[in-house]
Every structure is written in structure tokens, then in C-alpha cells.
Amino acid sequence: MNERPAKHGLYGVPLQGGAEYGVPPALDLPPGPEADTVPPPAGSPDSERSPADPWLEPLELGDNNHKGDFGEQFVRALATAANLNVSDSRDRLGIDWELTYPGRGGTRKFPQIQAQVKCWNRPEQAGAEWRYRLSVHNYNLLSGRDYYSPRFLFLVVVPRNADEWIEATHDGLLLRYAAYWACFHDRDPVDKPGDDRLTVSVPKANLLTTETLHNLFGAEFRAMLGVS
């Protein structure tokens, strides 16, 4: 009986065992010391390091940068839920977000508003209003009528403890506490040094929701600027 010719693998090395069917033989090697040192696959639960690992520095929560980012994303979430276009203006002119209605740009059916966002974790309550200390520089970038688009102060009020700003459960994502709006186009800019501060009133009745966001595009705010 003729013997079947041996099949060869890469570089002419004869295949053995089940290799004639294209299946390499299994290697049954005893466990060595290096078996426990092989890192787990990326993305596996064992590959995720806990915050207690020494190479991870503790994150500081609740500083000004953290508050500012959270406040801006709070407003962005509301605007996105309201189906508005949202873009940032890099805050070069006292504006964090530009909100526009979806539509044809440059027309009356494409109104735009602009918002300066402040996040506040030490609110001072005064009856029906929030009393917020705003820099004169930022106030002057919101007040007066020298603008084509209405400008608003969006005040995001959060708990003092940053761990309470957000709560994620299977039932939903809860952001605390709420955002409020104020408009100062009916007031004149203040002739004081820009780093001075003044107290502005933000009515608690001006709760920012998806519905009130739509209302801020109303003609009455453009009329304050003399823009039809």
C-alpha cells in the first residue's frame, strides 16, 4: 500500500498529528511561573484598574474648572433635548454656547441666541430670586443693546458636594439641581473696573427647561435689541 505523502507547513516543515487536516496539534505544557504574569485581554474586567492603584492620582472634584465644565454640559443636555443646534464660541466674548433653531441660516426662520453659563455651588437665596455675584466684565458683555442676537445668563445651581451633582441608576440619569436664565438687555453696562463684581438677580421663576429654551427665541427678546 502506498503511503500518503507528508504534508508540509510553512518553510517546508512537516506537519504532524491533526495537521494534515490543517489543524495544528495542541500543546499540553505544564504551567510555568510566567502563566500568572500574562496580562488579561484588553477590555476584560481584570484589565480595569481600580482608583486605588498607586499610579492613579486622586481627582479633585468641585474646583472651578470642574464646575464650569459641568454647568456647560448641563445646559448642553437641555438644549440637545430641546432639539436645538448647539455650538461653543470658545468664550472669547463672554459667550459659552450659541443656540440656534434648525433651519435655513441667515433667515428669520433661523433665530439664534447666545448664553453665558455660570455654575454655582454656594447659592445665596433671596426670596423669589437668586442673588449671584457676577464680574463687571461679564455683566457688560450681557447688558445693553449693542448685539444682533439676544444674550442670556444661564445660572446652573448645583449642590456644594460634587459627589451629588449627578446620580446614575437603572431608572435614569439625574442632574442636580437646576438652571435658570436672566436677560440684561434692558440695562446699561456699568462703568467700573472689569474685575469688580456686582450682584445680579436671577428669578427662580425663570427655570430653564426644554420649553422655556424655545421661548427664549421669541420676538420680544430680539425687539429689546431693535432686531426684527
Number of C-alpha atoms within 10 A of each C-alpha: 3 4 5 6 6 11 14 13 14 7 6 8 10 12 18 16 11 11 14 14 10 12 11 13 11 8 6 6 6 7 8 8 8 7 9 9 8 8 9 12 9 9 8 8 9 11 11 10 10 9 11 9 9 8 8 10 9 10 7 8 12 17 9 11 11 13 20 17 13 21 23 21 13 19 24 19 15 17 22 13 11 16 14 19 16 18 13 14 14 10 12 7 11 20 20 19 22 18 20 21 18 14 12 10 12 9 8 10 12 13 20 22 20 23 26 22 26 20 22 19 16 11 16 12 11 11 9 11 15 19 17 19 15 16 16 20 18 17 23 20 19 28 21 19 21 12 16 13 17 28 28 23 24 25 25 26 20 23 16 13 10 17 10 13 18 14 11 9 7 5 6 8 10 12 15 16 14 16 24 22 23 20 19 21 22 12 12 13 17 14 9 12 10 13 11 11 16 14 13 16 16 20 16 18 10 14 19 22 17 16 12 14 19 16 12 19 19 13 13 14 21 22 12 16 18 12 14 11
